[in-house]
Amino acid sequence: MFQRRNRLTAGSGVLMLVLGTITLASTATAAAAPPSPELCGPGSAINYNAGDFLKPTTISNKWLSLKPGMQFTTTGTVTSADGVHEHSVVHTVTGLTKVIGGVTTRVLWDRDYQDGQLQESELAFFAQDRQGSVWLFGEYPEEYEGGTFVGAPSTFIHGLAKAQAGTMMPAKPSLRAPDHVQAYAPKVGFLDCGTVFQKNQQVCVPTGCYDDVLVIDEYNPLEPPDAGHQRKFYSAGTGLIKVTAVGGPDQEFMDLVSTRMMSAAQLDEANAAALEQDRRGYSVSRSVYAKTSPAEVQVGGS
């Protein structure tokens, strides 16, 4: 699960490596692309290769483990120009997969509520490489106003409109590592950069107290310098437990309040709802999402 940085209408929330060559692969062939720019500073160019994803939907990174059927709920507040609002997000790891850029990704379904009303329903696509890093391959976030669906203008998919997958969570987070690109989608102004800010921190939230917490500082260099940063707190074996803001006019503060493994019947219901949203995306986002392969229920595996 993850919480998207500084996008107060988003519920997912939410990626690094050394300068290299990106391979933007289709489901049939892989085409070489020019070297990736260092989008988040020195050493931050994306080093993506579809061949690195051997068991991509088995996402076992200890900081961001995504097992189908797990559901996490975070609650808190968001502050923006129109005041302070109650905010909650339900993160569901579905049993669905979707092929993007030649890689089979795991589908997460996040529902974002503000003042008790659905504000966004998002499908996000993750995969783990053979080194253990978790990558974000794209997002399809449907937005709502006053309970009415208004579109999905922030949709991006790796390999389309110059969007690039990035590393949401490194395999071995290091304080000495350069900033990493979490994902890049220039058409929608999306660029999230992550810095391993702190390790072994002690943090208490409603689900308990944790003494092994990893803190990732996130920012978007395409935004003005005073836009602020977001900090996400991860505990080994649990995942995201807390979100805070540092500076900026729009601020989000969230705590993990519950985790559960859904029953088989509940997972079937979640899969059906996420599949319905996936199908709707083909008419809502004709220029981007309609170019992807349909999501499917994974048979066997994890």
N, C-alpha and C positions, 0 to 999 in steps of 0.2 A: 504494500500500500504506500501511497505517497500523497503529499499535499503540494499542489502547484504553487510556485513562488509568486507572491504579489499579484495574483489574479483573483480578486476577491469574489468574482462570480464563479470561480472554479472550485471543484471539490476534490480534485485528485492531487492532488498534490500529490507532482510530484509529487550530470551524468558526467578523452582525458588522456590522453596519453601523450606519446611523443610525436613529433612531426613525422608524417608518413604519407602513404598513398591511400586514398579511399577507393573502395570498390563498391559501386552502386549496382547491385545485382538485381535482375528481374527473376521471376520464377523459372525462367528457362536459361538465361545466359547472364554472364557478369561482364560489365563494361568498365574499363579503367577510367578514372577521372583524374583531373589535375590534383597536385598536392593540396591538402586542406590548409586553409589559413589558420593562424594561431588565434582563434576567435576570442579566447579568454586570457590572452597574454602568452608570454614565452613558455614553450613546451606544451601548449594546450591543444595542438592540432589533433583532429580525430584520426584514429588508426583503425578503421573498420574493414573487416573482411568477412564475408558471409561464411567462408569455410571454417571460421573459428567457432561456429555455433553447432556443436555436435549433439547435445541434448538440450536444446534451447528452452524448452518449457519446464524443465526440472530446475526451478529457481530456488537454490538452497543457500545462497549467500547469507551468512549469519546475521548481517545487519538488515537485510531486506529479503526475507524468505517468503515466497508467494506460493502457498499450497492451496490448490483448488478446494473451495468450501469454507475457507477462513473468511471471517467478516470482522472488521474493526470499526469502531465508532469513535470519532473525535468530536469534542465540543469546545466552545469558547465564544469569542467575540471578534467582530471585525469593526474597525473604525475607519470611516471615510468622510467625505465632505458633508454628507447628510446625517452624520451622527454615529452612534454606537449601536450595533445590531447583534442579536444572538445568532450564533452560527453553529451548525453541526454538519458532519459529513459521515456517510456510511460507505465504507470501502469494502467491496466484495471481490474476492478472487474467484472468478468463474471457472467452469470446466470447459470453456471455449478456447479455441485457437484461431489465429488468422495469419496467413502467410503474407509477409511484407519483405520486399527486397530479397527474396529467396530464403528467408528465415521464418520458421514457424514460431509465432509469438504467443504468449499467454495474454488473454483478454482480462483486464480489470474493469469493473463497473462501479463508478463512484457517483453517489447522489448527494448533492450539496443543498442544504436548506438554510435559508436566512429568515429569521423571525418566524420559524415554523413552516415556511412555504418553500417548495422546490424552486431552486434558482438555476441549477445546472445538473444535467445527467451526462456523464462522460464515460466513453469507452477509451481506455488507454492500453497500449500494446508493449509488452516487455519480453525480453529474452535474456538468458544468461550464456555468456561465452565459456569456452573451455578453461579459461583462467579463473573464472568465478565472478567476473564483473557483470552487473545487471544493466542492460541497455534499454533505453526508451526509444521505440520505433515510430511513435506517432500518437495522436489524440483526435478523437471525434467528440467534442464537447457541445451538446445541445443546450442552448440558453433559454431561460424562461423569465417572463416579466409578468408579475401579478397572476402567476399560475398559467399563463398562456405561452405556448412555444413560439419563439421568435426567430430561430435559426441556429446555425452553427458556423459563424464566420471565422472562428479561430482554428478550424480543422487543419491539421498538417499530417503528412505521411512521408516517411523516409523514401527518398528517391523521386518524389514528385515536387515540382516547382522549386527545385534546388534544396529541399529540406533534407536534413541529415540526422540520422540516429546519433545518440550520444550516450555517455555512461551515467546512469542515474546513481549507481553505487559501485565504487571500485571494489575489486576482489580483496585488496589489502590496503585499506585507507592509511595514508601516511601523512604526518605533519610536514614532511619534507617534499611531498609531491607537488608539482605545479597545479594550478587551477585546472579544472576539467570541464569540458563542454557536456552539458546534460542533454541538449538537443538544440537544433538550429533550424529555423524555418523563416527565411527572410521575407517571404510574401506576406506573412502575418505579423512580422516584427518580433518574432519569438527567438530569444537567445538566452538560455539559462546557463550560468557558470557556477561551479561549485568549488569550494575550498575546504579542505579538512582543517577545521578551526581548532577543535579541542578533542582530547580523548580521555577516557577514564574519569568522566565527570559523575557527580552524584546528583540525581534528579528524582523528585517525588511527584507523582500524578495520581489521579484516583485509582488506577489499577495497581499501584504499589510504588515502592522506592527502588531505584536502580543505581548501582555504583559502577557500572561499566559503560557509561553513556558516551557515544560518539556524536560530535556536533559538526554539522556541515553548514557553512555560511554560503548563501546563494544570492546572486545579483544578476542583473541584466545590463551589460555595458551599452546597449542601444538606448537605454533610458537616461534621463538627466542624472547628474551626480547626486542630486538631493532626493532621488526616488527611494532610497533606503535599501536595506538588505533584509532577507529572511533567514532565520536560523532554524534548522531542523535537528531534533535530538533523537538518536536511534539507540536502542538497547539490543545487545546480542541475543538472538533467539526470539525477540519480540517484534522488533522493527521500530517504526516511527512511534514515539511516545509523546512528543511535544513539539510545538511550533511557536516561535516568537518573532517579533519584528524589531529591527534596529533602524531608527530614523524613517523618513518618508512620510507623506501625507496619508497613505493607506496602510493600515496595520492590521495584522491578523495574529491572534493568540489562541492556541488550541491545545487541549490535553487529551490523551487517550483515556476513554472512560470505560470501554468494554472490548473484549475479544471473545469470539466463540467459533466453534466449528459447527457449521450448519448440518442439518440432517440431509440425507439423500434427496428427500422430497423438496426441502427448501432450496437445495442447490439446483434441482431441476427447474424450479420456479424462477430462480435468478437467471439461469441459462436462457430460459424462454424469453424473459424480459429483455436481456441483453441482445439476444438474436433479433428481436423485434426492432430494437434501436438500430442494430447493424443494418437491417434491411431498409429501414427508413432513411439511413444515410445516403443510399444510392439515389434518392430523389432530392434530398436536401442539399447535398454537396456533389453536384454532377461533375464539376471540374477536377475534384480531388478524390473524394472518398469513393465515388462511383468507379474509379479506376483500380480499386483493390479487389482481391479475391474475397468471397463471402466468408464470414466467420463460421466455424463448425464446432460441434460438440466433439471433444477429444475422446476417442475410443481407446481405453487402456492407457497405461503410462500415468504420469502425474504432472 
